[in-house]
């Protein structure tokens, strides 16, 4: 049976690593997680480890533009 011809454009693919690292807040602000949270944290202070929990707002037009391109389905 022959395939049906496509009438639509290409599907947009999400860059999965970027979508896991960045989130959008309710107000539409882009935030990111901090690195270094997974292992080798035995000698770090409790205060430093507590600061890893916070999400940091992303500033910089270039980074915002790149994230929007890599994750097109990120709702704004």
Secondary structure, 3 states (H helix, E strand, C coil): CCCCCCCCCCCCCCCHHHHHHEEECCCCCEEECCCCCCCCCCCCCHHHHHHCCCCEECCCHHHHHHHHHHCCCCCC
